[in-house]
Each structure stands twice: as structure tokens, then as C-alpha cells.
Amino acid sequence: MASVYDIVTSAINENGEGKTVHTGFLTLPDQPGVFTHLQIGERTIDLAWNRVETAIGYLLDRELENIYSGDDTHYQDAGLESWIAL
């Protein structure tokens, strides 16, 4: 899970504290890393990757289009053009 942080900064001198400035930021999850499983069939590809502790889900894209969105760490992409015919 991502964490949200709110940081407040102010300057002080002998007369007191000046106005505050707020800034916030959000932490993002780590990347899953390399595929832990990759099996290519004639019209399918099976993929698996490491679980990321701070992630609540994963997105998988092929040719810049989302093909999977969920919390599993594996996916089978089916219905591909046969690589044998290429």
C-alpha cells in the first residue's frame, strides 16, 4: 500500500515562527522485477512475476494496451497469432 506524507516547513528566528509551507507526496510500490516464469506456446504465452509487498494489484500491457489488471502474479495471454506461421 502506498503511504501519503504531509511535510510542514517554517522558519524561525528570535522573534518567533514564520508562516508554514505544506507539501505532500505519495510513495509508490516497487517494480515487480523480471518475469519468474515465461513459457511460449504456439498461440499463448504464460507469464509470472514476483509479488511486490506494497502493491495491491498489477497491470500488464501488450503493444501499449492493457490486457490484465488484477492481484494475481501470473497471467496467460491467449489467442495470439501463431509464431510458427511468421
MMTF fields as JSON, N, C-alpha, C and O atoms, coordinates in Angstrom:
{
  "mmtfVersion": "1.0.0",
  "mmtfProducer": "UNKNOWN",
  "numBonds": 343,
  "numAtoms": 344,
  "numGroups": 86,
  "numChains": 1,
  "numModels": 1,
  "chainsPerModel": [1],
  "groupsPerChain": [86],
  "chainIdList": ["A"],
  "bondAtomList": [4, 2, 8, 6, 12, 10, 16, 14, 20, 18, 24, 22, 28, 26, 32, 30, 36, 34, 40, 38, 44, 42, 48, 46, 52, 50, 56, 54, 60, 58, 64, 62, 68, 66, 72, 70, 76, 74, 80, 78, 84, 82, 88, 86, 92, 90, 96, 94, 100, 98, 104, 102, 108, 106, 112, 110, 116, 114, 120, 118, 124, 122, 128, 126, 132, 130, 136, 134, 140, 138, 144, 142, 148, 146, 152, 150, 156, 154, 160, 158, 164, 162, 168, 166, 172, 170, 176, 174, 180, 178, 184, 182, 188, 186, 192, 190, 196, 194, 200, 198, 204, 202, 208, 206, 212, 210, 216, 214, 220, 218, 224, 222, 228, 226, 232, 230, 236, 234, 240, 238, 244, 242, 248, 246, 252, 250, 256, 254, 260, 258, 264, 262, 268, 266, 272, 270, 276, 274, 280, 278, 284, 282, 288, 286, 292, 290, 296, 294, 300, 298, 304, 302, 308, 306, 312, 310, 316, 314, 320, 318, 324, 322, 328, 326, 332, 330, 336, 334, 340, 338],
  "bondOrderList": [1, 1, 1, 1, 1, 1, 1, 1, 1, 1, 1, 1, 1, 1, 1, 1, 1, 1, 1, 1, 1, 1, 1, 1, 1, 1, 1, 1, 1, 1, 1, 1, 1, 1, 1, 1, 1, 1, 1, 1, 1, 1, 1, 1, 1, 1, 1, 1, 1, 1, 1, 1, 1, 1, 1, 1, 1, 1, 1, 1, 1, 1, 1, 1, 1, 1, 1, 1, 1, 1, 1, 1, 1, 1, 1, 1, 1, 1, 1, 1, 1, 1, 1, 1, 1],
  "groupList": [{"groupName": "MET", "atomNameList": ["N", "CA", "C", "O"], "elementList": ["N", "C", "C", "O"], "formalChargeList": [0, 0, 0, 0], "bondAtomList": [1, 0, 2, 1, 3, 2], "bondOrderList": [1, 1, 2], "singleLetterCode": "M", "chemCompType": "L-PEPTIDE LINKING"}, {"groupName": "ALA", "atomNameList": ["N", "CA", "C", "O"], "elementList": ["N", "C", "C", "O"], "formalChargeList": [0, 0, 0, 0], "bondAtomList": [1, 0, 2, 1, 3, 2], "bondOrderList": [1, 1, 2], "singleLetterCode": "A", "chemCompType": "L-PEPTIDE LINKING"}, {"groupName": "SER", "atomNameList": ["N", "CA", "C", "O"], "elementList": ["N", "C", "C", "O"], "formalChargeList": [0, 0, 0, 0], "bondAtomList": [1, 0, 2, 1, 3, 2], "bondOrderList": [1, 1, 2], "singleLetterCode": "S", "chemCompType": "L-PEPTIDE LINKING"}, {"groupName": "VAL", "atomNameList": ["N", "CA", "C", "O"], "elementList": ["N", "C", "C", "O"], "formalChargeList": [0, 0, 0, 0], "bondAtomList": [1, 0, 2, 1, 3, 2], "bondOrderList": [1, 1, 2], "singleLetterCode": "V", "chemCompType": "L-PEPTIDE LINKING"}, {"groupName": "TYR", "atomNameList": ["N", "CA", "C", "O"], "elementList": ["N", "C", "C", "O"], "formalChargeList": [0, 0, 0, 0], "bondAtomList": [1, 0, 2, 1, 3, 2], "bondOrderList": [1, 1, 2], "singleLetterCode": "Y", "chemCompType": "L-PEPTIDE LINKING"}, {"groupName": "ASP", "atomNameList": ["N", "CA", "C", "O"], "elementList": ["N", "C", "C", "O"], "formalChargeList": [0, 0, 0, 0], "bondAtomList": [1, 0, 2, 1, 3, 2], "bondOrderList": [1, 1, 2], "singleLetterCode": "D", "chemCompType": "L-PEPTIDE LINKING"}, {"groupName": "ILE", "atomNameList": ["N", "CA", "C", "O"], "elementList": ["N", "C", "C", "O"], "formalChargeList": [0, 0, 0, 0], "bondAtomList": [1, 0, 2, 1, 3, 2], "bondOrderList": [1, 1, 2], "singleLetterCode": "I", "chemCompType": "L-PEPTIDE LINKING"}, {"groupName": "THR", "atomNameList": ["N", "CA", "C", "O"], "elementList": ["N", "C", "C", "O"], "formalChargeList": [0, 0, 0, 0], "bondAtomList": [1, 0, 2, 1, 3, 2], "bondOrderList": [1, 1, 2], "singleLetterCode": "T", "chemCompType": "L-PEPTIDE LINKING"}, {"groupName": "ASN", "atomNameList": ["N", "CA", "C", "O"], "elementList": ["N", "C", "C", "O"], "formalChargeList": [0, 0, 0, 0], "bondAtomList": [1, 0, 2, 1, 3, 2], "bondOrderList": [1, 1, 2], "singleLetterCode": "N", "chemCompType": "L-PEPTIDE LINKING"}, {"groupName": "GLU", "atomNameList": ["N", "CA", "C", "O"], "elementList": ["N", "C", "C", "O"], "formalChargeList": [0, 0, 0, 0], "bondAtomList": [1, 0, 2, 1, 3, 2], "bondOrderList": [1, 1, 2], "singleLetterCode": "E", "chemCompType": "L-PEPTIDE LINKING"}, {"groupName": "GLY", "atomNameList": ["N", "CA", "C", "O"], "elementList": ["N", "C", "C", "O"], "formalChargeList": [0, 0, 0, 0], "bondAtomList": [1, 0, 2, 1, 3, 2], "bondOrderList": [1, 1, 2], "singleLetterCode": "G", "chemCompType": "PEPTIDE LINKING"}, {"groupName": "LYS", "atomNameList": ["N", "CA", "C", "O"], "elementList": ["N", "C", "C", "O"], "formalChargeList": [0, 0, 0, 0], "bondAtomList": [1, 0, 2, 1, 3, 2], "bondOrderList": [1, 1, 2], "singleLetterCode": "K", "chemCompType": "L-PEPTIDE LINKING"}, {"groupName": "HIS", "atomNameList": ["N", "CA", "C", "O"], "elementList": ["N", "C", "C", "O"], "formalChargeList": [0, 0, 0, 0], "bondAtomList": [1, 0, 2, 1, 3, 2], "bondOrderList": [1, 1, 2], "singleLetterCode": "H", "chemCompType": "L-PEPTIDE LINKING"}, {"groupName": "PHE", "atomNameList": ["N", "CA", "C", "O"], "elementList": ["N", "C", "C", "O"], "formalChargeList": [0, 0, 0, 0], "bondAtomList": [1, 0, 2, 1, 3, 2], "bondOrderList": [1, 1, 2], "singleLetterCode": "F", "chemCompType": "L-PEPTIDE LINKING"}, {"groupName": "LEU", "atomNameList": ["N", "CA", "C", "O"], "elementList": ["N", "C", "C", "O"], "formalChargeList": [0, 0, 0, 0], "bondAtomList": [1, 0, 2, 1, 3, 2], "bondOrderList": [1, 1, 2], "singleLetterCode": "L", "chemCompType": "L-PEPTIDE LINKING"}, {"groupName": "PRO", "atomNameList": ["N", "CA", "C", "O"], "elementList": ["N", "C", "C", "O"], "formalChargeList": [0, 0, 0, 0], "bondAtomList": [1, 0, 2, 1, 3, 2], "bondOrderList": [1, 1, 2], "singleLetterCode": "P", "chemCompType": "L-PEPTIDE LINKING"}, {"groupName": "GLN", "atomNameList": ["N", "CA", "C", "O"], "elementList": ["N", "C", "C", "O"], "formalChargeList": [0, 0, 0, 0], "bondAtomList": [1, 0, 2, 1, 3, 2], "bondOrderList": [1, 1, 2], "singleLetterCode": "Q", "chemCompType": "L-PEPTIDE LINKING"}, {"groupName": "ARG", "atomNameList": ["N", "CA", "C", "O"], "elementList": ["N", "C", "C", "O"], "formalChargeList": [0, 0, 0, 0], "bondAtomList": [1, 0, 2, 1, 3, 2], "bondOrderList": [1, 1, 2], "singleLetterCode": "R", "chemCompType": "L-PEPTIDE LINKING"}, {"groupName": "TRP", "atomNameList": ["N", "CA", "C", "O"], "elementList": ["N", "C", "C", "O"], "formalChargeList": [0, 0, 0, 0], "bondAtomList": [1, 0, 2, 1, 3, 2], "bondOrderList": [1, 1, 2], "singleLetterCode": "W", "chemCompType": "L-PEPTIDE LINKING"}],
  "groupTypeList": [0, 1, 2, 3, 4, 5, 6, 3, 7, 2, 1, 6, 8, 9, 8, 10, 9, 10, 11, 7, 3, 12, 7, 10, 13, 14, 7, 14, 15, 5, 16, 15, 10, 3, 13, 7, 12, 14, 16, 6, 10, 9, 17, 7, 6, 5, 14, 1, 18, 8, 17, 3, 9, 7, 1, 6, 10, 4, 14, 14, 5, 17, 9, 14, 9, 8, 6, 4, 2, 10, 5, 5, 7, 12, 4, 16, 5, 1, 10, 14, 9, 2, 18, 6, 1, 14],
  "groupIdList": [1, 2, 3, 4, 5, 6, 7, 8, 9, 10, 11, 12, 13, 14, 15, 16, 17, 18, 19, 20, 21, 22, 23, 24, 25, 26, 27, 28, 29, 30, 31, 32, 33, 34, 35, 36, 37, 38, 39, 40, 41, 42, 43, 44, 45, 46, 47, 48, 49, 50, 51, 52, 53, 54, 55, 56, 57, 58, 59, 60, 61, 62, 63, 64, 65, 66, 67, 68, 69, 70, 71, 72, 73, 74, 75, 76, 77, 78, 79, 80, 81, 82, 83, 84, 85, 86],
  "secStructList": [7, 7, 7, 3, 3, 3, 3, 3, 3, 7, 7, 3, 3, 6, 6, 3, 3, 7, 7, 7, 3, 3, 3, 3, 3, 3, 7, 7, 7, 7, 7, 7, 7, 1, 3, 3, 3, 3, 3, 3, 7, 1, 1, 7, 3, 3, 3, 3, 3, 7, 7, 7, 6, 6, 7, 1, 7, 3, 3, 3, 3, 3, 6, 6, 3, 3, 3, 3, 3, 3, 1, 7, 1, 3, 3, 3, 3, 7, 1, 7, 7, 7, 1, 6, 6, 7],
  "xCoordList": [0.84, 0.0, 0.89, 1.923, 0.492, 1.244, 1.029, 0.011, 1.981, 1.876, 1.815, 2.495, 0.995, 0.89, 1.576, 1.319, 2.446, 3.162, 2.839, 2.778, 2.631, 2.421, 3.561, 3.722, 4.343, 5.502, 5.21, 4.762, 5.465, 5.257, 6.607, 7.356, 6.909, 8.18, 7.915, 7.034, 8.679, 8.608, 9.989, 10.845, 10.183, 11.452, 11.222, 10.143, 12.264, 12.16, 13.341, 14.416, 13.124, 14.222, 13.905, 12.996, 14.644, 14.454, 13.083, 12.659, 12.381, 11.057, 9.912, 8.762, 10.218, 9.15, 9.22, 10.25, 8.09, 7.992, 7.242, 6.219, 7.765, 7.115, 5.999, 5.672, 5.428, 4.349, 4.863, 6.039, 3.939, 4.303, 4.022, 3.17, 4.76, 4.557, 4.29, 5.018, 3.244, 2.889, 3.265, 3.102, 3.76, 3.958, 3.635, 3.81, 3.181, 2.854, 3.391, 3.658, 3.546, 3.962, 3.437, 3.088, 3.396, 2.857, 3.954, 4.633, 4.133, 5.114, 4.452, 3.279, 5.193, 4.689, 5.32, 6.404, 4.664, 5.239, 6.459, 6.641, 7.289, 8.444, 7.974, 6.807, 8.901, 8.577, 8.629, 9.368, 7.85, 7.858, 9.184, 9.454, 9.996, 11.263, 11.077, 10.098, 11.996, 11.945, 10.875, 10.463, 10.427, 9.467, 10.127, 11.252, 9.425, 9.942, 9.568, 10.136, 8.622, 8.2, 7.799, 7.073, 8.274, 7.949, 7.917, 8.953, 6.728, 6.589, 5.802, 4.679, 6.409, 5.805, 5.25, 5.974, 3.966, 3.311, 3.074, 3.489, 2.405, 2.162, 1.293, 1.545, 0.272, -0.625, -0.831, -1.751, 0.02, -0.111, 1.256, 2.296, 1.217, 2.421, 1.982, 1.061, 2.646, 2.379, 3.44, 4.636, 2.991, 3.893, 3.653, 2.523, 4.715, 4.605, 5.68, 6.735, 5.41, 6.344, 6.275, 5.348, 7.26, 7.338, 6.274, 5.946, 5.748, 4.799, 5.564, 6.685, 4.947, 5.505, 4.728, 3.504, 5.439, 4.817, 3.844, 2.786, 4.18, 3.344, 2.325, 1.616, 2.235, 1.287, -0.067, -0.136, -1.13, -2.47, -2.964, -4.039, -2.182, -2.555, -1.47, -0.459, -1.701, -0.714, -1.419, -2.574, -0.724, -1.198, -0.242, 0.974, -0.77, 0.048, -0.412, -1.593, 0.52, 0.226, 0.92, 2.03, 0.259, 0.863, 0.599, -0.541, 1.651, 1.526, 0.785, -0.09, 1.151, 0.619, -0.867, -1.486, -1.453, -2.843, -2.897, -2.207, -3.726, -3.852, -4.554, -5.645, -3.909, -4.506, -4.819, -5.519, -4.308, -4.586, -4.517, -3.631, -5.464, -5.479, -6.041, -7.195, -5.23, -5.69, -4.601, -3.533, -4.88, -3.909, -3.147, -2.327, -3.393, -2.606, -1.21, -1.004, -0.258, 1.113, 1.437, 2.595, 0.403, 0.605, -0.52, -1.601, -0.256, -1.249, -0.929, 0.236, -1.976, -1.788, -2.435, -3.64, -1.623, -2.095, -2.37, -1.443, -3.631, -4.023, -4.598, -4.903, -4.739, -5.31, -4.329, -4.732, -3.052, -2.034, -1.887, -2.267, -1.337, -1.035, 0.051, 0.961, -0.038, 0.943, 2.314, 2.472, 3.305, 4.663, 5.262, 6.207, 4.726, 5.233, 4.969, 5.754, 3.85, 3.48, 4.264, 4.225, 4.967, 5.681, 6.935, 7.629],
  "yCoordList": [-1.163, 0.0, 1.233, 1.262, 2.234, 3.482, 4.262, 4.102, 5.09, 5.952, 7.398, 7.79, 8.195, 9.623, 10.366, 10.102, 11.289, 12.087, 13.557, 14.031, 14.283, 15.727, 16.346, 16.076, 17.169, 17.8, 19.286, 19.954, 19.793, 21.207, 21.814, 21.269, 22.95, 23.628, 25.086, 25.734, 25.584, 27.001, 27.459, 26.652, 28.751, 29.342, 29.993, 30.508, 29.952, 30.588, 31.524, 31.326, 32.537, 33.391, 33.797, 33.239, 34.758, 35.14, 35.757, 35.821, 36.211, 36.815, 35.813, 36.145, 34.593, 33.603, 32.795, 32.724, 32.193, 31.296, 31.984, 32.634, 31.83, 32.391, 31.49, 30.468, 31.895, 31.121, 29.75, 29.564, 28.816, 27.451, 27.2, 27.839, 26.261, 25.793, 24.294, 23.562, 23.849, 22.425, 21.827, 22.457, 20.628, 19.844, 18.396, 17.963, 17.685, 16.292, 15.42, 15.896, 14.158, 13.23, 11.841, 11.526, 11.042, 9.697, 8.722, 8.917, 7.686, 6.661, 5.654, 5.323, 5.176, 4.209, 2.844, 2.764, 1.77, 0.436, 0.197, 0.853, -0.748, -1.153, -1.845, -2.214, -2.013, -2.753, -4.25, -4.689, -5.044, -6.493, -7.16, -8.265, -6.538, -7.143, -7.987, -7.821, -8.879, -9.711, -10.786, -11.107, -11.339, -12.432, -13.66, -14.016, -14.296, -15.501, -16.752, -17.822, -16.617, -17.732, -17.153, -16.161, -17.775, -17.353, -18.598, -19.209, -18.969, -20.147, -19.739, -19.246, -19.951, -19.546, -20.766, -21.725, -20.723, -21.763, -21.255, -20.149, -22.067, -21.657, -20.402, -19.523, -20.311, -19.151, -18.552, -17.761, -18.928, -18.431, -18.067, -18.492, -17.277, -17.026, -16.991, -16.259, -17.784, -17.82, -16.99, -17.168, -16.08, -15.169, -15.244, -15.444, -15.084, -14.964, -13.997, -13.88, -13.31, -12.32, -12.339, -12.9, -11.722, -11.678, -10.753, -9.714, -11.157, -10.306, -9.115, -9.26, -7.956, -6.748, -6.484, -6.356, -6.404, -6.301, -5.13, -5.264, -4.0, -2.808, -2.64, -1.634, -3.595, -3.486, -4.088, -5.058, -3.508, -4.082, -4.694, -5.292, -4.547, -5.126, -4.887, -4.239, -5.42, -5.347, -5.026, -5.4, -4.341, -4.045, -4.692, -4.617, -5.323, -5.959, -5.421, -5.498, -4.881, -4.303, -5.088, -5.586, -5.194, -5.741, -4.737, -4.326, -4.344, -3.367, -2.112, -1.596, -1.633, -0.415, -0.488, 0.549, -1.685, -1.856, -2.769, -3.786, -2.389, -3.183, -4.502, -4.522, -5.606, -6.926, -7.615, -8.628, -7.077, -7.67, -6.596, -5.741, -6.658, -5.805, -6.653, -7.078, -6.896, -7.726, -7.945, -7.338, -8.824, -9.037, -10.351, -10.648, -11.147, -12.368, -12.021, -10.972, -12.916, -12.705, -13.625, -13.971, -14.013, -14.831, -14.526, -14.087, -14.763, -14.481, -15.31, -15.506, -15.797, -16.468, -15.601, -15.35, -15.15, -14.366, -15.349, -15.961, -15.503, -16.498, -15.802, -14.61, -16.559, -16.022, -15.218, -14.395, -15.447, -14.727, -15.335, -16.483, -14.561, -15.112, -16.165, -16.013, -17.209, -18.282, -17.773, -17.223, -17.964, -17.547, -18.5, -18.14, -19.709, -20.685, -20.211, -20.481, -19.497, -19.032, -17.797, -17.417, -17.17, -15.925, -16.151, -15.193],
  "zCoordList": [0.0, 0.0, 0.0, 0.668, -0.74, -0.793, 0.499, 1.171, 0.83, 2.002, 1.552, 0.604, 2.234, 1.948, 3.082, 4.257, 2.724, 3.709, 3.508, 2.374, 4.602, 4.58, 5.373, 6.563, 4.708, 5.337, 5.514, 4.582, 6.709, 7.009, 7.357, 8.168, 6.735, 6.973, 7.348, 6.782, 8.299, 8.651, 9.088, 9.451, 9.046, 9.504, 10.868, 11.163, 11.679, 12.992, 13.195, 12.628, 14.007, 14.477, 15.915, 16.53, 16.449, 17.847, 18.116, 19.27, 17.078, 17.247, 17.11, 17.393, 16.678, 16.574, 15.289, 14.619, 14.976, 13.821, 12.683, 12.899, 11.477, 10.294, 9.787, 10.391, 8.664, 8.051, 7.613, 7.303, 7.602, 7.218, 5.742, 5.125, 5.212, 3.844, 3.932, 4.602, 3.253, 3.227, 1.882, 0.837, 1.924, 0.71, 1.053, 2.192, 0.1, 0.337, -0.775, -1.879, -0.484, -1.528, -1.207, -0.069, -2.227, -2.156, -2.538, -3.546, -1.752, -2.113, -3.04, -2.87, -4.005, -4.977, -4.734, -4.155, -5.165, -4.954, -5.831, -6.857, -5.415, -6.212, -7.484, -7.613, -8.419, -9.646, -9.369, -8.488, -10.114, -9.897, -10.26, -9.79, -11.06, -11.48, -12.724, -13.452, -12.969, -14.174, -14.022, -12.907, -15.145, -15.1, -14.471, -14.819, -13.552, -12.901, -13.68, -13.459, -14.582, -15.43, -16.777, -16.848, -17.836, -19.197, -20.061, -20.326, -20.497, -21.347, -22.582, -22.485, -23.744, -25.005, -25.714, -25.982, -26.013, -26.797, -28.209, -28.557, -29.023, -30.406, -30.479, -31.303, -29.622, -29.632, -28.237, -28.03, -27.288, -25.916, -25.354, -25.857, -24.306, -23.514, -22.05, -21.687, -21.221, -19.786, -19.089, -19.32, -18.233, -17.534, -16.031, -15.585, -15.258, -13.802, -13.337, -13.961, -12.245, -11.721, -10.202, -9.618, -9.571, -8.11, -7.534, -8.108, -6.388, -5.663, -5.079, -4.592, -5.135, -4.535, -3.25, -3.273, -2.141, -0.822, -0.718, -0.103, -1.301, -1.158, -2.281, -2.315, -3.195, -4.314, -3.936, -3.181, -4.465, -4.29, -5.595, -5.635, -6.662, -7.946, -8.977, -8.706, -10.158, -11.237, -12.552, -12.755, -13.424, -14.772, -15.751, -15.573, -16.777, -17.803, -19.156, -19.494, -19.919, -21.229, -22.328, -22.144, -23.471, -24.684, -25.793, -26.008, -26.494, -27.583, -27.111, -27.806, -25.922, -25.31, -24.954, -24.71, -24.92, -24.499, -23.281, -23.219, -22.316, -21.106, -21.412, -21.982, -21.024, -21.227, -19.897, -19.879, -18.785, -17.477, -16.408, -16.415, -15.495, -14.317, -13.181, -13.231, -12.164, -11.055, -10.033, -10.105, -9.072, -7.996, -8.102, -7.233, -9.141, -9.352, -9.871, -10.482, -9.619, -10.098, -11.265, -11.5, -11.988, -13.187, -14.17, -13.776, -15.446, -16.485, -17.715, -18.06, -18.373, -19.657, -20.727, -20.695, -21.672, -22.807, -23.937, -24.468, -24.305, -25.305, -26.538, -26.508, -27.609, -28.834, -29.659, -30.48, -29.448, -30.206, -31.595, -31.826, -32.507, -33.827, -33.679, -32.864, -34.447, -34.364, -34.791, -35.88, -33.918, -34.275, -35.292, -35.993, -35.383, -36.352, -37.777, -38.686, -37.965, -39.307, -39.73, -40.9, -38.81, -39.138, -39.933, -40.275]
}
